[in-house]
Amino acid sequence: LLAIAEARETGHGITENSLLEVHASSYINTFNVEKHTAYTVLREASKSLFDRYVTYHDINPKTGKDRSFHCRWVDKIGYESQSGIIFLRFTQDIVPLITRLEENFTKYELQQVSRLSSSYAIRLYELLIQWRSAGKTPLFDLSIFRQQLGVKPHQYKTMSNFKTYVLDFALKQVNELT
């Protein structure tokens, strides 16, 4: 998120060839941590992002049928430890998705989610903030909601586990920290 926010703020934007820089100093300013901690967290986050993939759906223009794709978030990461900078490049499949998100998604400040430790809480906040101006939230289909939160099909299969370990925990963080 910080890499996307910095690219947007500098006016450089993101293309499939953009090698984005995230400075430890930006992380320090956003999350109020020590320099060594910031660089370590950024380095580990970039490694994690390099190993992760996203699933997205679209409609096949030839058949009109729903398609499901898996792709990596980034195809390149790097480090400049003396300067406290990490580098990353989003894959060509992800760049249009990020651009589409920037155009259609309600923007929020990173500081609003900086204290959230759970990825489920961050995703829940992102889902809810879209509906802030409407004054109410829609009903979500459970399987779609689980996917939107990033819960894998084999995780928290029972409703009680999902509620305890994902939903209640995320709601508590969102309510207390944003």
Helices and strands as residue ranges (DSSP letters): H 2-10, E 20-23, H 24-31, H 35-51, E 53-59, E 66-72, E 74-80, E 85-90, H 94-104, H 110-113, H 119-129, G 132-134, H 142-149, H 159-162, I 163-168, H 169-177
